[in-house]
Amino acid sequence: MREITREMENMEPDGAMFDLLTGIDLDSLCTDQLVTLAILARKMKSACEWAELAVLKRVDDTTELAMAQYR
């Protein structure tokens, strides 16, 4: 696993960042690393929210989307 460093705060959200977030052992991190991890999580969350909104703008019939969210 990669070491979490402050330089990572400048990364763009991508699959590698997702893998890092989901595979991390929180108990092994110092406070600085936890702060960086929180920043990375916020970036990933924002990217996912942007993608969701972009899709919602392009779908005329939102009924199917609404039903899919509750499956």
VENJO-V853425 format. One record per residue. N is the residue number from 1. RES is the residue in one small letter. NEAR is the number of other ideal C-beta (glycine too) atoms within 8 Angstrom. Layout:
n:N res:RES near:NEAR
n:N res:RES near:NEAR
This chain:
n:1 res:m near:6
n:2 res:r near:4
n:3 res:e near:5
n:4 res:i near:11
n:5 res:t near:7
n:6 res:r near:6
n:7 res:e near:5
n:8 res:m near:10
n:9 res:e near:8
n:10 res:n near:4
n:11 res:m near:9
n:12 res:e near:5
n:13 res:p near:9
n:14 res:d near:7
n:15 res:g near:5
n:16 res:a near:6
n:17 res:m near:14
n:18 res:f near:10
n:19 res:d near:8
n:20 res:l near:12
n:21 res:l near:11
n:22 res:t near:6
n:23 res:g near:6
n:24 res:i near:11
n:25 res:d near:6
n:26 res:l near:7
n:27 res:d near:4
n:28 res:s near:5
n:29 res:l near:11
n:30 res:c near:5
n:31 res:t near:6
n:32 res:d near:7
n:33 res:q near:11
n:34 res:l near:10
n:35 res:v near:8
n:36 res:t near:13
n:37 res:l near:13
n:38 res:a near:8
n:39 res:i near:9
n:40 res:l near:15
n:41 res:a near:9
n:42 res:r near:8
n:43 res:k near:12
n:44 res:m near:12
n:45 res:k near:8
n:46 res:s near:9
n:47 res:a near:9
n:48 res:c near:8
n:49 res:e near:8
n:50 res:w near:8
n:51 res:a near:8
n:52 res:e near:8
n:53 res:l near:8
n:54 res:a near:8
n:55 res:v near:9
n:56 res:l near:9
n:57 res:k near:6
n:58 res:r near:5
n:59 res:v near:9
n:60 res:d near:3
n:61 res:d near:5
n:62 res:t near:8
n:63 res:t near:6
n:64 res:e near:8
n:65 res:l near:10
n:66 res:a near:8
n:67 res:m near:8
n:68 res:a near:7
n:69 res:q near:6
n:70 res:y near:5
n:71 res:r near:4
